[in-house]
Amino acid sequence: MLPALTAHYTLLAPESRSCGQSDKPEVGDEVHLLAEDVRPLVRQLGLENVNPIGQDPGSIQA
């Protein structure tokens, strides 16, 4: 699905903590915290109009 969206949108696919090669903290991987991790990224990139989507387990964060 993501490749089809690239024609119309700028996509970000950050790796959530505890997933893939990111750090695996003992605590802090609750869904609300994972969703809040995206906020500083969006601000740092200067994005203002953001439409979050999720795929697989990420959809609950969106």
N, CA, C and O atoms as a CHARMM CRD file, in Angstrom:
* protein
*
  248
    1    1 MET  N      0.81000  -1.18100   0.00000 PROA 1      0.00000
    2    1 MET  CA     0.00000   0.00000   0.00000 PROA 1      0.00000
    3    1 MET  C      0.86700   1.26400   0.00000 PROA 1      0.00000
    4    1 MET  O      0.54300   2.22500  -0.69800 PROA 1      0.00000
    5    2 LEU  N      1.93700   1.28000   0.75300 PROA 2      0.00000
    6    2 LEU  CA     2.75800   2.48800   0.84700 PROA 2      0.00000
    7    2 LEU  C      3.30700   2.94200  -0.50200 PROA 2      0.00000
    8    2 LEU  O      3.27600   4.14100  -0.77700 PROA 2      0.00000
    9    3 PRO  N      3.80600   2.05700  -1.35400 PROA 3      0.00000
   10    3 PRO  CA     4.32000   2.53500  -2.64100 PROA 3      0.00000
   11    3 PRO  C      3.27000   3.27600  -3.47300 PROA 3      0.00000
   12    3 PRO  O      3.61100   4.23300  -4.16900 PROA 3      0.00000
   13    4 ALA  N      2.03300   2.86600  -3.41900 PROA 4      0.00000
   14    4 ALA  CA     0.97700   3.53600  -4.17800 PROA 4      0.00000
   15    4 ALA  C      0.72100   4.94900  -3.66500 PROA 4      0.00000
   16    4 ALA  O      0.31700   5.81800  -4.43700 PROA 4      0.00000
   17    5 LEU  N      0.94600   5.18900  -2.40100 PROA 5      0.00000
   18    5 LEU  CA     0.69300   6.50800  -1.81100 PROA 5      0.00000
   19    5 LEU  C      1.79800   7.52000  -2.10200 PROA 5      0.00000
   20    5 LEU  O      1.57300   8.72500  -1.99000 PROA 5      0.00000
   21    6 THR  N      2.97900   7.05100  -2.47000 PROA 6      0.00000
   22    6 THR  CA     4.10700   7.96200  -2.66600 PROA 6      0.00000
   23    6 THR  C      3.90100   8.93300  -3.81700 PROA 6      0.00000
   24    6 THR  O      4.56500   9.96800  -3.86600 PROA 6      0.00000
   25    7 ALA  N      3.00600   8.63100  -4.73800 PROA 7      0.00000
   26    7 ALA  CA     2.74200   9.54400  -5.84700 PROA 7      0.00000
   27    7 ALA  C      2.02100  10.80100  -5.38200 PROA 7      0.00000
   28    7 ALA  O      2.08500  11.83400  -6.04800 PROA 7      0.00000
   29    8 HSD  N      1.33500  10.72300  -4.24400 PROA 8      0.00000
   30    8 HSD  CA     0.51100  11.83400  -3.78900 PROA 8      0.00000
   31    8 HSD  C      0.91300  12.40400  -2.43200 PROA 8      0.00000
   32    8 HSD  O      0.49600  13.50700  -2.07800 PROA 8      0.00000
   33    9 TYR  N      1.71300  11.67000  -1.67500 PROA 9      0.00000
   34    9 TYR  CA     2.01500  12.07400  -0.30300 PROA 9      0.00000
   35    9 TYR  C      3.49200  11.87600   0.00900 PROA 9      0.00000
   36    9 TYR  O      4.17200  11.06000  -0.61400 PROA 9      0.00000
   37   10 THR  N      3.97400  12.63800   0.98300 PROA 10     0.00000
   38   10 THR  CA     5.27800  12.36000   1.57500 PROA 10     0.00000
   39   10 THR  C      5.03200  11.39300   2.71500 PROA 10     0.00000
   40   10 THR  O      4.24100  11.67800   3.61300 PROA 10     0.00000
   41   11 LEU  N      5.69300  10.27000   2.68800 PROA 11     0.00000
   42   11 LEU  CA     5.44400   9.22900   3.69200 PROA 11     0.00000
   43   11 LEU  C      6.60000   9.12000   4.65800 PROA 11     0.00000
   44   11 LEU  O      7.76400   9.25500   4.27800 PROA 11     0.00000
   45   12 LEU  N      6.26900   8.87500   5.90600 PROA 12     0.00000
   46   12 LEU  CA     7.24600   8.55900   6.94500 PROA 12     0.00000
   47   12 LEU  C      6.86000   7.20300   7.49900 PROA 12     0.00000
   48   12 LEU  O      5.68100   6.93300   7.72400 PROA 12     0.00000
   49   13 ALA  N      7.82400   6.37100   7.71300 PROA 13     0.00000
   50   13 ALA  CA     7.56000   5.06500   8.29900 PROA 13     0.00000
   51   13 ALA  C      8.56400   4.83200   9.42800 PROA 13     0.00000
   52   13 ALA  O      9.46500   4.00200   9.30600 PROA 13     0.00000
   53   14 PRO  N      8.40000   5.57600  10.53400 PROA 14     0.00000
   54   14 PRO  CA     9.35500   5.42100  11.63800 PROA 14     0.00000
   55   14 PRO  C      9.20500   4.05100  12.29800 PROA 14     0.00000
   56   14 PRO  O      8.11700   3.47900  12.36300 PROA 14     0.00000
   57   15 GLU  N     10.31100   3.56100  12.77200 PROA 15     0.00000
   58   15 GLU  CA    10.31200   2.27900  13.48100 PROA 15     0.00000
   59   15 GLU  C     10.03800   2.55300  14.95700 PROA 15     0.00000
   60   15 GLU  O     10.77900   3.28900  15.60800 PROA 15     0.00000
   61   16 SER  N      8.99100   1.96700  15.46700 PROA 16     0.00000
   62   16 SER  CA     8.61800   2.17600  16.86800 PROA 16     0.00000
   63   16 SER  C      9.62000   1.51900  17.80200 PROA 16     0.00000
   64   16 SER  O     10.26700   0.52800  17.46500 PROA 16     0.00000
   65   17 ARG  N      9.72400   2.10500  18.98900 PROA 17     0.00000
   66   17 ARG  CA    10.59200   1.46400  19.98600 PROA 17     0.00000
   67   17 ARG  C     10.09400   0.03900  20.23300 PROA 17     0.00000
   68   17 ARG  O      8.89600  -0.23400  20.17300 PROA 17     0.00000
   69   18 SER  N     10.99800  -0.82200  20.50100 PROA 18     0.00000
   70   18 SER  CA    10.74600  -2.24800  20.73700 PROA 18     0.00000
   71   18 SER  C     10.47200  -3.02400  19.45800 PROA 18     0.00000
   72   18 SER  O     10.18300  -4.21900  19.52500 PROA 18     0.00000
   73   19 CYS  N     10.55300  -2.38700  18.30100 PROA 19     0.00000
   74   19 CYS  CA    10.31600  -3.07900  17.03200 PROA 19     0.00000
   75   19 CYS  C     11.58000  -3.05700  16.18800 PROA 19     0.00000
   76   19 CYS  O     12.37600  -2.12200  16.26600 PROA 19     0.00000
   77   20 GLY  N     11.74900  -4.07100  15.40000 PROA 20     0.00000
   78   20 GLY  CA    12.88300  -4.11700  14.47200 PROA 20     0.00000
   79   20 GLY  C     14.21300  -3.96200  15.17000 PROA 20     0.00000
   80   20 GLY  O     14.51400  -4.67800  16.12600 PROA 20     0.00000
   81   21 GLN  N     15.01800  -3.01100  14.68200 PROA 21     0.00000
   82   21 GLN  CA    16.35800  -2.81400  15.22300 PROA 21     0.00000
   83   21 GLN  C     16.42600  -1.68200  16.24800 PROA 21     0.00000
   84   21 GLN  O     17.51600  -1.30400  16.67600 PROA 21     0.00000
   85   22 SER  N     15.27300  -1.13700  16.64500 PROA 22     0.00000
   86   22 SER  CA    15.27500  -0.06000  17.63900 PROA 22     0.00000
   87   22 SER  C     15.54600  -0.62000  19.03400 PROA 22     0.00000
   88   22 SER  O     15.54400  -1.83200  19.25100 PROA 22     0.00000
   89   23 ASP  N     15.78200   0.30600  19.97900 PROA 23     0.00000
   90   23 ASP  CA    16.01500  -0.10800  21.36300 PROA 23     0.00000
   91   23 ASP  C     14.82100  -0.89400  21.88700 PROA 23     0.00000
   92   23 ASP  O     13.69100  -0.69600  21.44100 PROA 23     0.00000
   93   24 LYS  N     15.07700  -1.77300  22.82100 PROA 24     0.00000
   94   24 LYS  CA    14.03900  -2.60000  23.41300 PROA 24     0.00000
   95   24 LYS  C     13.98300  -2.33400  24.92300 PROA 24     0.00000
   96   24 LYS  O     14.50500  -3.11700  25.71700 PROA 24     0.00000
   97   25 PRO  N     13.34100  -1.21400  25.31200 PROA 25     0.00000
   98   25 PRO  CA    13.28800  -0.88800  26.73600 PROA 25     0.00000
   99   25 PRO  C     12.43800  -1.89100  27.50900 PROA 25     0.00000
  100   25 PRO  O     11.53700  -2.52200  26.95600 PROA 25     0.00000
  101   26 GLU  N     12.73800  -2.02300  28.77600 PROA 26     0.00000
  102   26 GLU  CA    11.95600  -2.91900  29.63500 PROA 26     0.00000
  103   26 GLU  C     10.53300  -2.41600  29.80500 PROA 26     0.00000
  104   26 GLU  O      9.59800  -3.21000  29.90500 PROA 26     0.00000
  105   27 VAL  N     10.36500  -1.10000  29.83700 PROA 27     0.00000
  106   27 VAL  CA     9.04800  -0.47900  29.96000 PROA 27     0.00000
  107   27 VAL  C      8.95700   0.63100  28.92400 PROA 27     0.00000
  108   27 VAL  O      9.96400   1.02300  28.33400 PROA 27     0.00000
  109   28 GLY  N      7.75400   1.13400  28.70500 PROA 28     0.00000
  110   28 GLY  CA     7.60200   2.27100  27.81900 PROA 28     0.00000
  111   28 GLY  C      7.12100   1.93600  26.42600 PROA 28     0.00000
  112   28 GLY  O      7.16800   2.78500  25.53700 PROA 28     0.00000
  113   29 ASP  N      6.65400   0.70300  26.21400 PROA 29     0.00000
  114   29 ASP  CA     6.16300   0.38000  24.88500 PROA 29     0.00000
  115   29 ASP  C      4.63300   0.30600  24.85300 PROA 29     0.00000
  116   29 ASP  O      4.04800  -0.40600  24.03700 PROA 29     0.00000
  117   30 GLU  N      3.99700   1.06100  25.76200 PROA 30     0.00000
  118   30 GLU  CA     2.54700   1.14300  25.74300 PROA 30     0.00000
  119   30 GLU  C      2.12000   1.92900  24.50900 PROA 30     0.00000
  120   30 GLU  O      2.85100   2.80300  24.04300 PROA 30     0.00000
  121   31 VAL  N      0.94500   1.62100  23.98200 PROA 31     0.00000
  122   31 VAL  CA     0.48400   2.21200  22.73800 PROA 31     0.00000
  123   31 VAL  C      0.46500   3.73100  22.78700 PROA 31     0.00000
  124   31 VAL  O      0.89400   4.37500  21.83000 PROA 31     0.00000
  125   32 HSD  N     -0.01900   4.32500  23.87600 PROA 32     0.00000
  126   32 HSD  CA    -0.08300   5.78600  23.92000 PROA 32     0.00000
  127   32 HSD  C      1.30500   6.41000  23.88200 PROA 32     0.00000
  128   32 HSD  O      1.47100   7.49700  23.33000 PROA 32     0.00000
  129   33 LEU  N      2.30600   5.74600  24.45700 PROA 33     0.00000
  130   33 LEU  CA     3.67300   6.26500  24.41500 PROA 33     0.00000
  131   33 LEU  C      4.27300   6.12000  23.02100 PROA 33     0.00000
  132   33 LEU  O      4.99700   6.99800  22.55300 PROA 33     0.00000
  133   34 LEU  N      3.96900   5.01700  22.37100 PROA 34     0.00000
  134   34 LEU  CA     4.46400   4.81500  21.00600 PROA 34     0.00000
  135   34 LEU  C      3.89100   5.88000  20.07500 PROA 34     0.00000
  136   34 LEU  O      4.59600   6.40000  19.21000 PROA 34     0.00000
  137   35 ALA  N      2.62100   6.20000  20.25300 PROA 35     0.00000
  138   35 ALA  CA     2.00000   7.24400  19.43900 PROA 35     0.00000
  139   35 ALA  C      2.62700   8.60500  19.73400 PROA 35     0.00000
  140   35 ALA  O      2.84200   9.39400  18.81400 PROA 35     0.00000
  141   36 GLU  N      2.91800   8.88800  20.98700 PROA 36     0.00000
  142   36 GLU  CA     3.53300  10.16200  21.36300 PROA 36     0.00000
  143   36 GLU  C      4.96100  10.29200  20.84000 PROA 36     0.00000
  144   36 GLU  O      5.46000  11.40800  20.69700 PROA 36     0.00000
  145   37 ASP  N      5.61900   9.19000  20.55600 PROA 37     0.00000
  146   37 ASP  CA     6.97200   9.25000  19.99800 PROA 37     0.00000
  147   37 ASP  C      6.99900   9.93800  18.63800 PROA 37     0.00000
  148   37 ASP  O      8.03000  10.48400  18.24400 PROA 37     0.00000
  149   38 VAL  N      5.89900   9.92100  17.92700 PROA 38     0.00000
  150   38 VAL  CA     5.85000  10.48500  16.58100 PROA 38     0.00000
  151   38 VAL  C      5.77800  12.01500  16.61500 PROA 38     0.00000
  152   38 VAL  O      6.27000  12.68200  15.70400 PROA 38     0.00000
  153   39 ARG  N      5.17400  12.56200  17.65100 PROA 39     0.00000
  154   39 ARG  CA     4.97600  14.02000  17.73500 PROA 39     0.00000
  155   39 ARG  C      6.28300  14.80100  17.57500 PROA 39     0.00000
  156   39 ARG  O      6.31700  15.72000  16.75600 PROA 39     0.00000
  157   40 PRO  N      7.36600  14.49400  18.30800 PROA 40     0.00000
  158   40 PRO  CA     8.60300  15.26500  18.13200 PROA 40     0.00000
  159   40 PRO  C      9.20500  15.10900  16.73100 PROA 40     0.00000
  160   40 PRO  O      9.82800  16.03600  16.21400 PROA 40     0.00000
  161   41 LEU  N      9.02000  13.95100  16.12900 PROA 41     0.00000
  162   41 LEU  CA     9.52100  13.73600  14.77200 PROA 41     0.00000
  163   41 LEU  C      8.80600  14.66500  13.79300 PROA 41     0.00000
  164   41 LEU  O      9.44300  15.29800  12.95200 PROA 41     0.00000
  165   42 VAL  N      7.49700  14.74100  13.90600 PROA 42     0.00000
  166   42 VAL  CA     6.70100  15.60700  13.03300 PROA 42     0.00000
  167   42 VAL  C      7.11200  17.06300  13.22600 PROA 42     0.00000
  168   42 VAL  O      7.26500  17.79700  12.25000 PROA 42     0.00000
  169   43 ARG  N      7.28900  17.47800  14.45800 PROA 43     0.00000
  170   43 ARG  CA     7.69900  18.86200  14.74100 PROA 43     0.00000
  171   43 ARG  C      9.09000  19.15900  14.19200 PROA 43     0.00000
  172   43 ARG  O      9.31500  20.20400  13.58100 PROA 43     0.00000
  173   44 GLN  N     10.02100  18.23300  14.41200 PROA 44     0.00000
  174   44 GLN  CA    11.39600  18.42400  13.94700 PROA 44     0.00000
  175   44 GLN  C     11.45200  18.55600  12.43000 PROA 44     0.00000
  176   44 GLN  O     12.27600  19.30100  11.89800 PROA 44     0.00000
  177   45 LEU  N     10.58800  17.84300  11.74100 PROA 45     0.00000
  178   45 LEU  CA    10.55100  17.90200  10.28400 PROA 45     0.00000
  179   45 LEU  C      9.75600  19.10100   9.77000 PROA 45     0.00000
  180   45 LEU  O      9.72300  19.35200   8.56600 PROA 45     0.00000
  181   46 GLY  N      9.11800  19.84100  10.67400 PROA 46     0.00000
  182   46 GLY  CA     8.37100  21.02700  10.28800 PROA 46     0.00000
  183   46 GLY  C      7.07000  20.72100   9.56100 PROA 46     0.00000
  184   46 GLY  O      6.58100  21.54400   8.78700 PROA 46     0.00000
  185   47 LEU  N      6.51700  19.56000   9.80100 PROA 47     0.00000
  186   47 LEU  CA     5.26600  19.17800   9.13900 PROA 47     0.00000
  187   47 LEU  C      4.08400  19.74500   9.91100 PROA 47     0.00000
  188   47 LEU  O      4.06900  19.72700  11.14200 PROA 47     0.00000
  189   48 GLU  N      3.09900  20.24400   9.18600 PROA 48     0.00000
  190   48 GLU  CA     1.93600  20.82600   9.84100 PROA 48     0.00000
  191   48 GLU  C      0.64800  20.06900   9.54200 PROA 48     0.00000
  192   48 GLU  O     -0.20000  19.92600  10.42300 PROA 48     0.00000
  193   49 ASN  N      0.49100  19.59000   8.33500 PROA 49     0.00000
  194   49 ASN  CA    -0.72000  18.87700   7.94200 PROA 49     0.00000
  195   49 ASN  C     -0.38800  17.39900   7.84000 PROA 49     0.00000
  196   49 ASN  O      0.13000  16.93900   6.82200 PROA 49     0.00000
  197   50 VAL  N     -0.68500  16.66300   8.88700 PROA 50     0.00000
  198   50 VAL  CA    -0.28800  15.25900   8.97400 PROA 50     0.00000
  199   50 VAL  C     -1.53400  14.38500   9.05000 PROA 50     0.00000
  200   50 VAL  O     -2.47000  14.67400   9.79600 PROA 50     0.00000
  201   51 ASN  N     -1.52800  13.32200   8.27200 PROA 51     0.00000
  202   51 ASN  CA    -2.61500  12.34000   8.28700 PROA 51     0.00000
  203   51 ASN  C     -2.03200  10.98600   8.65600 PROA 51     0.00000
  204   51 ASN  O     -1.55000  10.26800   7.78000 PROA 51     0.00000
  205   52 PRO  N     -2.06300  10.61900   9.93100 PROA 52     0.00000
  206   52 PRO  CA    -1.46100   9.35300  10.33400 PROA 52     0.00000
  207   52 PRO  C     -2.27500   8.15800   9.85000 PROA 52     0.00000
  208   52 PRO  O     -3.50600   8.15900   9.88300 PROA 52     0.00000
  209   53 ILE  N     -1.56300   7.16300   9.41000 PROA 53     0.00000
  210   53 ILE  CA    -2.15200   5.87200   9.08900 PROA 53     0.00000
  211   53 ILE  C     -1.27700   4.82000   9.73800 PROA 53     0.00000
  212   53 ILE  O     -0.14600   5.11200  10.12600 PROA 53     0.00000
  213   54 GLY  N     -1.76300   3.64000   9.85900 PROA 54     0.00000
  214   54 GLY  CA    -0.97600   2.56200  10.44300 PROA 54     0.00000
  215   54 GLY  C     -1.14600   1.29600   9.64300 PROA 54     0.00000
  216   54 GLY  O     -2.11900   1.12600   8.90900 PROA 54     0.00000
  217   55 GLN  N     -0.19500   0.42000   9.79400 PROA 55     0.00000
  218   55 GLN  CA    -0.22700  -0.85800   9.10800 PROA 55     0.00000
  219   55 GLN  C      0.06300  -1.93300  10.14000 PROA 55     0.00000
  220   55 GLN  O      0.97800  -1.78200  10.94900 PROA 55     0.00000
  221   56 ASP  N     -0.68300  -2.98900  10.12400 PROA 56     0.00000
  222   56 ASP  CA    -0.54400  -4.07800  11.07400 PROA 56     0.00000
  223   56 ASP  C     -0.68500  -3.53000  12.49800 PROA 56     0.00000
  224   56 ASP  O     -1.64300  -2.80400  12.76500 PROA 56     0.00000
  225   57 PRO  N      0.23800  -3.84800  13.43100 PROA 57     0.00000
  226   57 PRO  CA     0.08000  -3.33800  14.79700 PROA 57     0.00000
  227   57 PRO  C      0.17400  -1.82100  14.88200 PROA 57     0.00000
  228   57 PRO  O     -0.32700  -1.23200  15.84000 PROA 57     0.00000
  229   58 GLY  N      0.80300  -1.17500  13.90500 PROA 58     0.00000
  230   58 GLY  CA     0.93200   0.27200  13.91400 PROA 58     0.00000
  231   58 GLY  C     -0.37600   1.01300  13.74800 PROA 58     0.00000
  232   58 GLY  O     -0.45400   2.20300  14.05700 PROA 58     0.00000
  233   59 SER  N     -1.40400   0.33900  13.26800 PROA 59     0.00000
  234   59 SER  CA    -2.66700   1.03600  13.04200 PROA 59     0.00000
  235   59 SER  C     -3.29100   1.51200  14.34200 PROA 59     0.00000
  236   59 SER  O     -4.00300   2.51700  14.34500 PROA 59     0.00000
  237   60 ILE  N     -3.05000   0.83500  15.42000 PROA 60     0.00000
  238   60 ILE  CA    -3.60100   1.26300  16.71300 PROA 60     0.00000
  239   60 ILE  C     -2.90400   2.53900  17.18200 PROA 60     0.00000
  240   60 ILE  O     -3.51900   3.33800  17.88900 PROA 60     0.00000
  241   61 GLN  N     -1.65200   2.75400  16.81300 PROA 61     0.00000
  242   61 GLN  CA    -0.93700   3.97500  17.17800 PROA 61     0.00000
  243   61 GLN  C     -1.45700   5.16200  16.39700 PROA 61     0.00000
  244   61 GLN  O     -1.53700   6.26800  16.93000 PROA 61     0.00000
  245   62 ALA  N     -1.81100   4.95000  15.14600 PROA 62     0.00000
  246   62 ALA  CA    -2.29500   6.03800  14.29400 PROA 62     0.00000
  247   62 ALA  C     -3.61600   6.55300  14.83800 PROA 62     0.00000
  248   62 ALA  O     -4.20100   7.47400  14.26900 PROA 62     0.00000
